[in-house]
């Protein structure tokens, strides 16, 4: 799966990541995986939402290996 | 390349945007311009750099505007947000609402800007005169 990272999260990860792990099936598992890559990002990741196809997803959403997942930090526009 | 209706890397032409809102049914037109100020929590701000999940933010702003049109029975509503570096006193976001009466235009305008600030995937990086920076969070 392809991961898109924005704003403050780019201090911890490159803006685009490719993760190939069939065991990651939902946002919680993806978040845990990202924390294992950089545990300094945990507080930020805990405040983020996840989106697929420009829509926020819930914990129940099943991630597929060809999904592009955007990790959305809290908004700060305006 | 996707055309963005509500996001722009260019200076927002406020007068031009306002000119599009005039219509014979509207007795009240409200224009809000959110502008970059030169200070934040005691620090001197040089500029703000904005980024977004562009297709998602554009779509969400369109949805917020449509919700406001329905909820407040607006004759016209539009919003545009800057991306990239925005200098002091430049407009970072403009919201325009038009209604027969001013009360709905005011309320709808606030509804739209509040939703954009808290829901749309847009982020600001405040850059200070001393070279430091801060990724903002709206509550």
gemmi code that builds the backbone of each chain (N, CA, C; Angstrom):
import gemmi

chains = {
    "A": [
        ("UNK", (0.839, -1.192, 0.000), (0.000, 0.000, 0.000), (0.877, 1.246, 0.000)),
        ("UNK", (0.300, 2.296, -0.583), (1.025, 3.552, -0.668), (0.500, 4.497, 0.426)),
        ("UNK", (1.432, 5.114, 1.127), (1.056, 5.985, 2.237), (1.458, 7.422, 1.892)),
        ("UNK", (0.513, 8.346, 2.027), (0.794, 9.773, 1.819), (0.846, 10.466, 3.181)),
        ("UNK", (1.901, 11.236, 3.354), (2.139, 11.879, 4.646), (2.165, 13.394, 4.448)),
        ("UNK", (1.577, 14.135, 5.375), (1.449, 15.586, 5.214), (1.952, 16.341, 6.454)),
        ("UNK", (2.230, 17.607, 6.212), (2.485, 18.598, 7.267), (3.518, 18.097, 8.277)),
        ("UNK", (3.158, 18.177, 9.555), (4.136, 17.879, 10.605), (4.637, 16.433, 10.527)),
        ("UNK", (3.846, 15.544, 9.951), (4.294, 14.143, 9.851), (5.501, 13.982, 8.931)),
        ("UNK", (5.710, 14.956, 8.053), (6.878, 14.884, 7.164), (8.182, 15.125, 7.924)),
        ("UNK", (8.059, 15.534, 9.179), (9.265, 15.639, 10.019), (9.715, 14.250, 10.463)),
        ("UNK", (8.849, 13.263, 10.325), (9.142, 11.909, 10.810), (9.244, 10.870, 9.700)),
        ("UNK", (8.574, 11.141, 8.581), (8.537, 10.173, 7.473), (8.692, 10.923, 6.154)),
        ("UNK", (9.158, 10.221, 5.093), (9.115, 10.841, 3.768), (7.662, 11.077, 3.350)),
        ("UNK", (7.436, 11.991, 2.408), (6.058, 12.357, 2.066), (5.279, 11.191, 1.443)),
        ("UNK", (5.993, 10.242, 0.846), (5.340, 9.043, 0.298), (6.103, 7.803, 0.750)),
        ("UNK", (5.374, 6.825, 1.249), (5.988, 5.565, 1.654), (5.278, 4.420, 0.953)),
        ("UNK", (5.998, 3.368, 0.670), (5.393, 2.133, 0.161), (5.541, 1.075, 1.246)),
        ("UNK", (4.439, 0.508, 1.674), (4.496, -0.533, 2.702), (3.882, -1.804, 2.135)),
        ("UNK", (4.666, -2.869, 2.161), (4.181, -4.154, 1.655), (4.130, -5.138, 2.811)),
        ("UNK", (2.998, -5.193, 3.469), (2.831, -6.084, 4.619), (1.382, -6.553, 4.632)),
        ("UNK", (1.177, -7.785, 4.250), (-0.185, -8.326, 4.143), (-0.898, -8.405, 5.495)),
        ("UNK", (-0.140, -8.276, 6.572), (-0.763, -8.371, 7.894), (-1.439, -7.058, 8.315)),
        ("UNK", (-1.158, -5.969, 7.576), (-1.783, -4.690, 7.913), (-3.142, -4.621, 7.216)),
        ("UNK", (-4.195, -4.658, 8.024), (-5.561, -4.714, 7.469), (-6.433, -3.537, 7.876)),
        ("UNK", (-5.982, -2.738, 8.855), (-6.798, -1.593, 9.273), (-5.901, -0.459, 9.757)),
        ("UNK", (-6.531, 0.668, 10.094), (-5.734, 1.859, 10.477), (-4.920, 1.634, 11.744)),
        ("UNK", (-5.472, 0.899, 12.694), (-4.733, 0.675, 13.941), (-3.445, -0.086, 13.668)),
        ("UNK", (-3.557, -1.116, 12.819), (-2.358, -1.895, 12.486), (-1.364, -1.049, 11.688)),
        ("UNK", (-1.890, -0.209, 10.806), (-0.996, 0.661, 10.037), (-0.299, 1.653, 10.969)),
        ("UNK", (-1.052, 2.214, 11.902), (-0.460, 3.179, 12.842), (0.638, 2.505, 13.660)),
        ("UNK", (0.371, 1.301, 14.135), (1.392, 0.572, 14.911), (2.647, 0.343, 14.082)),
        ("UNK", (2.432, 0.014, 12.807), (3.579, -0.227, 11.926), (4.397, 1.058, 11.762)),
        ("UNK", (3.700, 2.159, 11.571), (4.414, 3.438, 11.394), (5.168, 3.828, 12.664)),
        ("UNK", (4.565, 3.555, 13.822), (5.254, 3.858, 15.086), (6.500, 2.986, 15.211)),
        ("UNK", (6.412, 1.744, 14.718), (7.599, 0.867, 14.775), (8.714, 1.397, 13.874)),
        ("UNK", (8.345, 2.140, 12.835), (9.359, 2.733, 11.952), (9.993, 3.973, 12.586)),
        ("UNK", (9.187, 4.719, 13.351), (9.704, 5.919, 14.017), (8.829, 6.212, 15.229)),
        ("UNK", (9.257, 5.758, 16.406), (8.375, 5.902, 17.568), (8.254, 7.339, 18.062)),
        ("UNK", (9.116, 8.243, 17.580), (8.945, 9.667, 17.921), (7.649, 10.234, 17.330)),
        ("UNK", (7.137, 9.572, 16.288), (5.929, 10.070, 15.619), (4.647, 9.672, 16.348)),
        ("UNK", (4.760, 8.876, 17.415), (3.547, 8.335, 18.055), (2.555, 9.412, 18.500)),
        ("UNK", (3.000, 10.476, 19.212), (1.997, 11.466, 19.649), (1.259, 12.104, 18.474)),
        ("UNK", (1.967, 12.375, 17.393), (1.312, 12.977, 16.223), (0.375, 11.963, 15.579)),
        ("UNK", (0.854, 10.742, 15.401), (0.018, 9.713, 14.758), (-1.271, 9.475, 15.545)),
        ("UNK", (-1.190, 9.587, 16.867), (-2.387, 9.368, 17.691), (-3.444, 10.438, 17.484)),
        ("UNK", (-3.043, 11.585, 16.911), (-4.022, 12.657, 16.664), (-4.490, 12.685, 15.203)),
        ("UNK", (-3.991, 11.754, 14.395), (-4.292, 11.770, 12.949), (-5.526, 10.943, 12.609)),
        ("UNK", (-6.125, 11.315, 11.483), (-7.163, 10.475, 10.874), (-6.596, 9.888, 9.584)),
        ("UNK", (-7.279, 8.888, 9.069), (-6.824, 8.202, 7.867), (-7.887, 8.337, 6.785)),
        ("UNK", (-7.424, 8.434, 5.526), (-8.366, 8.589, 4.415), (-7.937, 7.717, 3.234)),
        ("UNK", (-8.930, 7.201, 2.540), (-8.726, 6.442, 1.301), (-9.690, 7.015, 0.270)),
        ("UNK", (-9.189, 7.230, -0.931), (-10.013, 7.812, -2.010), (-10.690, 9.116, -1.578)),
        ("UNK", (-9.933, 9.951, -0.886), (-10.397, 11.281, -0.471), (-11.544, 11.260, 0.534)),
        ("UNK", (-11.714, 10.130, 1.207), (-12.749, 10.034, 2.243), (-12.104, 9.501, 3.525)),
        ("UNK", (-12.509, 10.085, 4.657), (-12.031, 9.547, 5.923), (-12.562, 8.130, 6.099)),
        ("UNK", (-11.726, 7.272, 6.693), (-12.143, 5.886, 6.918), (-12.242, 5.622, 8.420)),
        ("UNK", (-13.024, 4.610, 8.743), (-13.179, 4.218, 10.150), (-12.288, 3.013, 10.430)),
        ("UNK", (-12.234, 2.664, 11.697), (-11.431, 1.509, 12.128), (-11.886, 0.225, 11.407)),
        ("UNK", (-13.172, 0.156, 11.081), (-13.700, -1.073, 10.461), (-13.273, -1.213, 9.003)),
        ("UNK", (-12.813, -0.147, 8.397), (-12.451, -0.179, 6.971), (-11.282, -1.147, 6.756)),
        ("UNK", (-11.456, -2.056, 5.815), (-10.401, -3.039, 5.523), (-9.477, -2.472, 4.444)),
        ("UNK", (-8.229, -2.358, 4.786), (-7.238, -1.840, 3.846), (-6.814, -2.929, 2.873)),
        ("UNK", (-6.662, -2.535, 1.614), (-6.207, -3.477, 0.584), (-4.777, -3.095, 0.187)),
        ("UNK", (-4.077, -4.071, -0.380), (-2.659, -3.847, -0.686), (-2.453, -2.767, -1.749)),
        ("UNK", (-3.467, -2.525, -2.585), (-3.318, -1.501, -3.629), (-3.932, -0.147, -3.235)),
        ("UNK", (-4.344, -0.010, -1.981), (-4.916, 1.270, -1.524), (-3.828, 2.339, -1.379)),
        ("UNK", (-4.245, 3.583, -1.616), (-3.421, 4.735, -1.248), (-4.061, 5.355, -0.020)),
        ("UNK", (-3.301, 5.406, 1.056), (-3.851, 5.857, 2.339), (-3.201, 7.178, 2.722)),
        ("UNK", (-4.028, 8.182, 2.939), (-3.533, 9.493, 3.366), (-3.643, 9.581, 4.883)),
        ("UNK", (-2.577, 10.019, 5.502), (-2.602, 10.198, 6.959), (-2.766, 11.687, 7.223)),
        ("UNK", (-3.868, 12.023, 7.879), (-4.327, 13.411, 7.973), (-4.126, 13.951, 9.392)),
        ("UNK", (-3.126, 14.792, 9.601), (-2.992, 15.431, 10.926), (-4.151, 16.397, 11.173)),
        ("UNK", (-4.321, 16.866, 12.425), (-5.387, 17.844, 12.697), (-5.256, 19.057, 11.780)),
        ("UNK", (-6.400, 19.542, 11.314), (-6.399, 20.657, 10.352), (-5.887, 21.945, 10.986)),
        ("UNK", (-5.297, 22.794, 10.162), (-4.861, 24.114, 10.661), (-4.911, 25.149, 9.545)),
        ("UNK", (-5.941, 25.017, 8.691), (-6.089, 26.010, 7.630), (-6.668, 27.309, 8.161)),
        ("UNK", (-6.840, 28.259, 7.264), (-7.430, 29.540, 7.623), (-6.406, 30.514, 8.169)),
    ],
    "B": [
        ("UNK", (-3.755, 16.866, -15.057), (-3.683, 17.507, -13.743), (-5.078, 17.983, -13.320)),
        ("UNK", (-5.391, 17.737, -12.062), (-6.722, 18.059, -11.554), (-6.896, 19.578, -11.404)),
        ("UNK", (-8.054, 20.084, -11.819), (-8.351, 21.502, -11.625), (-8.942, 21.688, -10.231)),
        ("UNK", (-8.351, 22.617, -9.482), (-8.821, 22.877, -8.127), (-9.707, 24.121, -8.140)),
        ("UNK", (-10.914, 23.984, -7.601), (-11.856, 25.086, -7.631), (-11.718, 25.996, -6.412)),
        ("UNK", (-11.260, 25.406, -5.310), (-11.264, 26.159, -4.051), (-9.877, 26.342, -3.443)),
        ("UNK", (-8.853, 25.946, -4.162), (-7.474, 26.095, -3.677), (-6.667, 26.774, -4.760)),
        ("UNK", (-5.741, 27.645, -4.323), (-4.928, 28.333, -5.325), (-3.538, 28.645, -4.777)),
        ("UNK", (-2.557, 28.570, -5.645), (-1.198, 28.991, -5.286), (-0.983, 30.473, -5.623)),
        ("UNK", (-1.973, 31.101, -6.229), (-1.853, 32.506, -6.626), (-2.528, 33.421, -5.608)),
        ("UNK", (-2.176, 34.699, -5.650), (-2.841, 35.695, -4.801), (-4.347, 35.681, -5.075)),
        ("UNK", (-5.127, 35.738, -4.003), (-6.591, 35.759, -4.179), (-7.021, 37.178, -4.551)),
        ("UNK", (-7.729, 37.291, -5.642), (-8.228, 38.595, -6.087), (-9.588, 38.822, -5.417)),
        ("UNK", (-9.545, 39.484, -4.258), (-10.756, 39.632, -3.440), (-11.836, 40.425, -4.178)),
        ("UNK", (-11.427, 41.508, -4.822), (-12.415, 42.346, -5.519), (-13.104, 41.554, -6.637)),
        ("UNK", (-12.308, 40.767, -7.325), (-12.885, 39.983, -8.417), (-13.844, 38.928, -7.871)),
        ("UNK", (-13.452, 38.299, -6.755), (-14.330, 37.291, -6.147), (-15.634, 37.925, -5.666)),
        ("UNK", (-15.517, 39.117, -5.073), (-16.724, 39.797, -4.593), (-17.646, 40.161, -5.758)),
        ("UNK", (-17.047, 40.547, -6.867), (-17.869, 40.969, -8.015), (-18.744, 39.818, -8.528)),
        ("UNK", (-18.284, 38.586, -8.302), (-19.051, 37.421, -8.775), (-20.266, 37.134, -7.886)),
        ("UNK", (-20.268, 37.725, -6.691), (-21.333, 37.395, -5.728), (-22.581, 38.256, -5.888)),
        ("UNK", (-22.448, 39.397, -6.581), (-23.605, 40.290, -6.704), (-24.737, 39.608, -7.473)),
        ("UNK", (-25.924, 39.715, -6.920), (-27.092, 39.221, -7.651), (-28.325, 39.932, -7.136)),
        ("UNK", (-29.337, 40.079, -7.980), (-30.492, 40.920, -7.628), (-31.283, 40.440, -6.418)),
        ("UNK", (-31.179, 39.144, -6.082), (-31.976, 38.627, -4.963), (-31.325, 38.888, -3.611)),
        ("UNK", (-30.028, 39.201, -3.622), (-29.287, 39.281, -2.360), (-29.223, 40.702, -1.822)),
        ("UNK", (-29.762, 40.860, -0.596), (-29.665, 42.151, 0.074), (-28.443, 42.241, 0.964)),
        ("UNK", (-27.842, 41.091, 1.256), (-26.648, 41.092, 2.101), (-25.585, 40.167, 1.551)),
        ("UNK", (-24.403, 40.724, 1.354), (-23.262, 39.902, 0.930), (-22.177, 40.081, 1.983)),
        ("UNK", (-21.706, 38.958, 2.528), (-20.640, 39.003, 3.538), (-19.387, 38.399, 2.948)),
        ("UNK", (-18.281, 39.141, 3.084), (-16.993, 38.628, 2.628), (-16.049, 38.591, 3.816)),
        ("UNK", (-15.539, 37.402, 4.120), (-14.523, 37.245, 5.160), (-13.192, 36.959, 4.492)),
        ("UNK", (-12.170, 37.698, 4.899), (-10.822, 37.431, 4.429), (-9.949, 37.108, 5.630)),
        ("UNK", (-9.463, 35.879, 5.711), (-8.528, 35.488, 6.767), (-7.125, 35.838, 6.304)),
        ("UNK", (-6.453, 36.733, 7.034), (-5.184, 37.272, 6.549), (-4.034, 36.922, 7.492)),
        ("UNK", (-2.854, 36.900, 6.944), (-1.671, 36.515, 7.718), (-1.243, 37.702, 8.574)),
        ("UNK", (-1.220, 37.504, 9.895), (-0.786, 38.581, 10.791), (0.701, 38.414, 11.116)),
        ("UNK", (1.271, 39.506, 11.596), (2.730, 39.505, 11.768), (3.179, 39.043, 13.148)),
        ("UNK", (2.273, 38.475, 13.925), (2.666, 38.010, 15.267), (1.805, 36.822, 15.664)),
        ("UNK", (2.379, 35.973, 16.495), (1.619, 34.853, 17.057), (2.286, 34.436, 18.362)),
        ("UNK", (1.523, 34.537, 19.455), (2.016, 34.158, 20.786), (3.376, 34.776, 21.087)),
        ("UNK", (3.480, 36.064, 20.824), (4.690, 36.802, 21.169), (5.830, 36.666, 20.176)),
        ("UNK", (5.635, 35.903, 19.108), (6.704, 35.744, 18.117), (6.377, 36.545, 16.856)),
        ("UNK", (7.433, 37.052, 16.222), (7.251, 37.819, 14.989), (7.162, 36.866, 13.797)),
        ("UNK", (6.021, 36.910, 13.129), (5.779, 36.006, 11.995), (6.286, 36.653, 10.706)),
        ("UNK", (6.998, 35.869, 9.932), (7.471, 36.357, 8.620), (6.461, 36.037, 7.520)),
        ("UNK", (5.925, 34.807, 7.545), (4.945, 34.370, 6.540), (4.341, 33.052, 7.016)),
        ("UNK", (3.340, 32.592, 6.302), (2.773, 31.264, 6.579), (2.773, 30.470, 5.291)),
        ("UNK", (3.231, 29.235, 5.392), (3.199, 28.337, 4.242), (2.077, 27.322, 4.446)),
        ("UNK", (1.208, 27.216, 3.454), (0.072, 26.290, 3.552), (0.261, 25.104, 2.625)),
        ("UNK", (-0.111, 23.933, 3.113), (-0.191, 22.773, 2.223), (-1.493, 22.041, 2.497)),
        ("UNK", (-1.877, 21.187, 1.571), (-3.154, 20.474, 1.699), (-3.053, 19.103, 1.042)),
        ("UNK", (-3.917, 18.220, 1.457), (-4.221, 17.037, 0.637), (-5.171, 17.601, -0.418)),
        ("UNK", (-4.635, 18.009, -1.542), (-5.349, 18.913, -2.440), (-6.685, 18.390, -2.956)),
        ("UNK", (-6.744, 17.191, -3.532), (-8.055, 16.759, -4.048), (-9.094, 16.603, -2.946)),
        ("UNK", (-8.648, 16.140, -1.794), (-9.581, 15.926, -0.685), (-10.057, 17.260, -0.115)),
        ("UNK", (-9.131, 18.203, 0.083), (-9.501, 19.510, 0.625), (-10.441, 20.239, -0.329)),
        ("UNK", (-10.140, 20.179, -1.613), (-10.984, 20.860, -2.597), (-12.417, 20.305, -2.559)),
        ("UNK", (-12.506, 18.991, -2.506), (-13.814, 18.339, -2.465), (-14.555, 18.663, -1.169)),
        ("UNK", (-13.816, 18.683, -0.051), (-14.469, 18.945, 1.238), (-14.973, 20.384, 1.318)),
        ("UNK", (-14.195, 21.331, 0.779), (-14.664, 22.726, 0.791), (-15.931, 22.841, -0.058)),
        ("UNK", (-15.948, 22.171, -1.202), (-17.159, 22.191, -2.045), (-18.357, 21.626, -1.278)),
        ("UNK", (-18.134, 20.548, -0.535), (-19.232, 19.947, 0.252), (-19.701, 20.895, 1.355)),
        ("UNK", (-18.740, 21.565, 2.020), (-19.088, 22.503, 3.098), (-19.943, 23.646, 2.531)),
        ("UNK", (-19.545, 24.140, 1.372), (-20.309, 25.229, 0.737), (-21.710, 24.752, 0.372)),
        ("UNK", (-21.802, 23.566, -0.188), (-23.132, 23.043, -0.544), (-24.010, 22.861, 0.690)),
        ("UNK", (-23.396, 22.391, 1.777), (-24.154, 22.249, 3.029), (-24.666, 23.607, 3.492)),
        ("UNK", (-23.811, 24.632, 3.403), (-24.202, 25.975, 3.852), (-25.318, 26.533, 2.975)),
        ("UNK", (-25.217, 26.311, 1.677), (-26.268, 26.804, 0.757), (-27.619, 26.204, 1.138)),
        ("UNK", (-27.608, 24.908, 1.434), (-28.853, 24.220, 1.806), (-29.353, 24.683, 3.167)),
        ("UNK", (-28.448, 24.730, 4.128), (-28.825, 25.041, 5.511), (-29.321, 26.474, 5.680)),
        ("UNK", (-28.657, 27.399, 4.985), (-28.968, 28.829, 5.175), (-29.712, 29.446, 3.978)),
        ("UNK", (-30.071, 28.606, 3.014), (-30.833, 29.077, 1.843), (-30.129, 30.242, 1.146)),
        ("UNK", (-28.846, 30.063, 0.904), (-28.041, 31.136, 0.309), (-28.314, 31.260, -1.184)),
        ("UNK", (-28.170, 32.480, -1.664), (-28.229, 32.687, -3.123), (-26.870, 32.444, -3.768)),
        ("UNK", (-25.809, 32.590, -2.948), (-24.461, 32.412, -3.490), (-23.519, 32.122, -2.326)),
        ("UNK", (-22.573, 31.241, -2.575), (-21.500, 31.013, -1.596), (-20.268, 30.523, -2.330)),
        ("UNK", (-19.127, 30.990, -1.851), (-17.867, 30.556, -2.458), (-16.758, 30.698, -1.417)),
        ("UNK", (-15.772, 29.849, -1.513), (-14.594, 29.968, -0.646), (-13.365, 29.545, -1.431)),
        ("UNK", (-12.269, 30.208, -1.138), (-11.006, 29.854, -1.774), (-9.894, 29.975, -0.736)),
        ("UNK", (-8.997, 28.996, -0.725), (-7.894, 28.969, 0.243), (-6.568, 28.970, -0.498)),
        ("UNK", (-5.636, 29.746, 0.015), (-4.294, 29.787, -0.578), (-3.492, 28.558, -0.193)),
        ("UNK", (-2.567, 28.196, -1.062), (-1.536, 27.195, -0.769), (-0.183, 27.834, -1.039)),
        ("UNK", (0.849, 27.234, -0.488), (2.194, 27.799, -0.654), (2.431, 28.936, 0.319)),
        ("UNK", (3.443, 29.745, 0.005), (3.837, 30.797, 0.942), (2.922, 32.022, 0.818)),
        ("UNK", (2.396, 32.466, 1.967), (1.512, 33.633, 1.985), (2.151, 34.686, 2.899)),
        ("UNK", (2.310, 35.892, 2.365), (3.005, 36.955, 3.090), (2.056, 37.692, 4.042)),
        ("UNK", (2.640, 38.467, 4.938), (1.871, 39.252, 5.909), (0.844, 40.133, 5.180)),
        ("UNK", (-0.346, 40.165, 5.713), (-1.487, 40.952, 5.222), (-2.084, 40.420, 3.917)),
        ("UNK", (-1.527, 39.354, 3.400), (-2.193, 38.717, 2.249), (-3.338, 37.849, 2.753)),
        ("UNK", (-4.310, 37.649, 1.891), (-5.446, 36.807, 2.235), (-5.071, 35.334, 2.079)),
        ("UNK", (-5.266, 34.584, 3.163), (-5.022, 33.139, 3.117), (-6.287, 32.377, 2.745)),
        ("UNK", (-7.416, 32.973, 3.089), (-8.694, 32.327, 2.775), (-9.769, 33.394, 2.640)),
        ("UNK", (-10.641, 33.206, 1.672), (-11.772, 34.109, 1.476), (-13.054, 33.281, 1.451)),
        ("UNK", (-14.055, 33.782, 2.169), (-15.380, 33.157, 2.151), (-16.395, 34.245, 1.823)),
        ("UNK", (-17.245, 33.981, 0.852), (-18.276, 34.947, 0.461), (-19.633, 34.254, 0.509)),
        ("UNK", (-20.582, 34.933, 1.155), (-21.942, 34.394, 1.232), (-22.940, 35.494, 0.897)),
        ("UNK", (-23.989, 35.124, 0.204), (-25.013, 36.103, -0.178), (-26.402, 35.532, 0.111)),
        ("UNK", (-27.234, 36.386, 0.682), (-28.606, 35.988, 1.041), (-29.513, 37.217, 0.931)),
        ("UNK", (-30.792, 36.984, 0.900), (-31.741, 38.100, 0.871), (-31.511, 39.042, 2.050)),
        ("UNK", (-31.177, 38.449, 3.209), (-31.013, 39.237, 4.433), (-29.653, 38.953, 5.063)),
        ("UNK", (-29.124, 39.970, 5.759), (-27.738, 39.868, 6.216), (-27.506, 38.789, 7.274)),
        ("UNK", (-28.521, 38.535, 8.120), (-28.293, 37.597, 9.227), (-27.856, 36.228, 8.714)),
        ("UNK", (-28.550, 35.719, 7.719), (-28.172, 34.407, 7.174), (-26.806, 34.451, 6.495)),
        ("UNK", (-26.537, 35.576, 5.830), (-25.236, 35.688, 5.160), (-24.092, 35.664, 6.174)),
        ("UNK", (-24.280, 36.374, 7.304), (-23.255, 36.368, 8.359), (-23.096, 34.967, 8.954)),
        ("UNK", (-24.206, 34.377, 9.344), (-24.151, 33.064, 10.011), (-23.546, 32.009, 9.088)),
        ("UNK", (-23.964, 32.029, 7.856), (-23.456, 31.028, 6.902), (-21.962, 31.221, 6.665)),
        ("UNK", (-21.533, 32.466, 6.630), (-20.121, 32.734, 6.407), (-19.294, 32.149, 7.548)),
        ("UNK", (-19.757, 32.361, 8.770), (-19.030, 31.820, 9.926), (-19.060, 30.292, 9.921)),
        ("UNK", (-20.193, 29.729, 9.536), (-20.312, 28.265, 9.433), (-19.246, 27.720, 8.488)),
        ("UNK", (-19.123, 28.363, 7.340), (-18.178, 27.865, 6.322), (-16.735, 27.992, 6.801)),
        ("UNK", (-16.348, 29.149, 7.332), (-14.942, 29.306, 7.730), (-14.602, 28.390, 8.905)),
        ("UNK", (-15.543, 28.224, 9.829), (-15.272, 27.321, 10.963), (-15.060, 25.891, 10.479)),
        ("UNK", (-15.872, 25.457, 9.545), (-15.747, 24.087, 9.016), (-14.446, 23.927, 8.235)),
        ("UNK", (-14.103, 24.917, 7.430), (-12.860, 24.825, 6.655), (-11.670, 24.709, 7.613)),
        ("UNK", (-11.673, 25.540, 8.658), (-10.529, 25.566, 9.564), (-10.373, 24.268, 10.353)),
        ("UNK", (-11.491, 23.629, 10.666), (-11.396, 22.452, 11.541), (-11.505, 21.123, 10.810)),
        ("UNK", (-12.024, 21.124, 9.573), (-12.274, 19.837, 8.909), (-11.467, 19.619, 7.639)),
        ("UNK", (-11.230, 20.660, 6.872), (-10.533, 20.459, 5.594), (-9.060, 20.119, 5.845)),
        ("UNK", (-8.519, 19.163, 5.103), (-7.113, 18.771, 5.308), (-6.154, 19.800, 4.706)),
        ("UNK", (-6.040, 20.900, 5.433), (-5.148, 22.009, 5.068), (-4.325, 22.322, 6.313)),
        ("UNK", (-3.031, 22.581, 6.104), (-2.153, 22.807, 7.253), (-1.287, 24.030, 7.035)),
        ("UNK", (-1.071, 24.757, 8.143), (-0.213, 25.937, 8.048), (1.078, 25.726, 8.814)),
        ("UNK", (2.126, 26.239, 8.221), (3.436, 26.243, 8.872), (3.802, 27.713, 9.063)),
        ("UNK", (3.764, 28.171, 10.313), (4.125, 29.563, 10.594), (5.638, 29.678, 10.594)),
        ("UNK", (6.128, 30.614, 9.823), (7.571, 30.817, 9.742), (7.892, 32.149, 10.419)),
        ("UNK", (8.779, 32.096, 11.393), (9.074, 33.278, 12.198), (10.321, 34.003, 11.687)),
        ("UNK", (10.397, 35.262, 12.076), (11.527, 36.112, 11.662), (12.867, 35.497, 12.091)),
        ("UNK", (12.860, 34.829, 13.265), (14.127, 34.274, 13.781), (14.521, 32.961, 13.095)),
        ("UNK", (13.748, 32.532, 12.099), (14.097, 31.329, 11.334), (13.425, 30.061, 11.835)),
        ("UNK", (12.817, 30.128, 13.030), (12.112, 28.951, 13.541), (10.736, 28.850, 12.865)),
        ("UNK", (10.047, 27.755, 13.104), (8.715, 27.576, 12.524), (7.857, 26.711, 13.427)),
        ("UNK", (6.561, 26.709, 13.144), (5.616, 25.959, 13.971), (4.470, 25.465, 13.093)),
        ("UNK", (4.183, 24.166, 13.172), (3.011, 23.621, 12.468), (1.787, 23.884, 13.316)),
        ("UNK", (0.851, 24.656, 12.805), (-0.322, 25.060, 13.575), (-1.340, 23.945, 13.732)),
        ("UNK", (-2.174, 24.098, 14.771), (-3.308, 23.193, 14.995), (-4.508, 24.056, 15.344)),
        ("UNK", (-5.623, 23.832, 14.653), (-6.861, 24.538, 14.991), (-7.684, 23.688, 15.929)),
        ("UNK", (-8.280, 24.329, 16.939), (-9.125, 23.572, 17.869), (-10.588, 23.777, 17.525)),
    ],
}
model = gemmi.Model(1)
for chain_id, residues in chains.items():
    chain = gemmi.Chain(chain_id)
    for i, (resn, *xyz) in enumerate(residues, 1):
        res = gemmi.Residue()
        res.name, res.seqid = resn, gemmi.SeqId(i, " ")
        for name, pos in zip(("N", "CA", "C"), xyz):
            atom = gemmi.Atom()
            atom.name, atom.element = name, gemmi.Element(name[0])
            atom.pos, atom.b_iso = gemmi.Position(*pos), 0.0
            res.add_atom(atom)
        chain.add_residue(res)
    model.add_chain(chain)
structure = gemmi.Structure()
structure.add_model(model)
structure.setup_entities()
